[in-house]
């Protein structure tokens, strides 16, 4: 499969001489946990970008999977690139917001996988909440978050100076804020699960650490996403 992908990329490069293609392979499993390995290879990519491509205005990353393989509406991209004074990091919604693990905002300030077997009711709760908020959002407004990815993200290059992916760190907010989230979830999904408790987790979505590293460096950074 990898050889086939490399062949396609090489053909693409042959047709477009102004494009650089760099393949970073994580050929050996360095860590036991998936997000630790993803953190490693994504940070290698960031190092390369900072060394060779820091003169570009934007850094764009996309998951090359079935979810993101469909056509991209270039007009949507043009609209928001031309409106970039209102955002610093931008990622997009879909009909089904699927990347709940990378999403953190207002009440939901801790990742769902730390709740073990109770994770799925929490996923549905967050999906319902974010879908409702975005449907009620004015089409010219942006919804600000602490973290969001959903398969496609645009970043202003100037904010990548100290940015780093982290798939290990668990807590980014105070115990009071996390307890408020737990209380809220216990109240809103109490008929589906027993009382929530955080269990030990070795993994966290590496995108959360990436976004929080930018927020901690640049307090005024606006991480947003829009309804597409």
Secondary structure, DSSP 8 states (H G I E B T S, - for coil): -HHHHHHHHHHHHHH-TT---------S--SSSHHHHHHHHHHHHHHHHHHH-TTSSEEEEE--SSTT-S---HHHHHHHHTTGGG-SEEEE--SS---GGG-BBTTB-S-GGGGGGGHHHHHHHHHHHHHHHHHTS-TT--EE-SB--TTEEEEEGGGGTT----SS----S-HHHHHHHHHHHHHHSTTTSS-------S---HHHHHHHHHHHH-TT--EEEE--
